[in-house]
Amino acid sequence: MRRLFGVMGRVSGSDSTILINGETGTGKG
């Protein structure tokens, strides 16, 4: 899953990464 987050984060931006992490509930680290 890290690959998806990394790619989406680079394409969309840090903001999108935060939203994605919030939905999954994984958070950073």
N, C-alpha and C positions, 0 to 999 in steps of 0.2 A: 504493500500500500504506500510505502514511503516514496516509491517512484512516481505514483500518481500525484501525490501531494507536491513533490518537488517540481514536476513538470507544470502542474496547474499553478503553483506558486510563482514560477518564473514567468509564465504566460500572463496570468491575470494580475498578480501582484501580491504583496504581503496581506492586503486587506482580504482578498479571497481566501488565502490560506487560513486566516483566523476564522472566517465563516465556516469553512469546511471542517476545521478542527472542532468547532463548536457543535456542529451537527453530529459528528461521529462521537464526540465526547472524549477524544483521545487527548487533546491539548498538546502543548509543546513538550518535547522530551518524553 
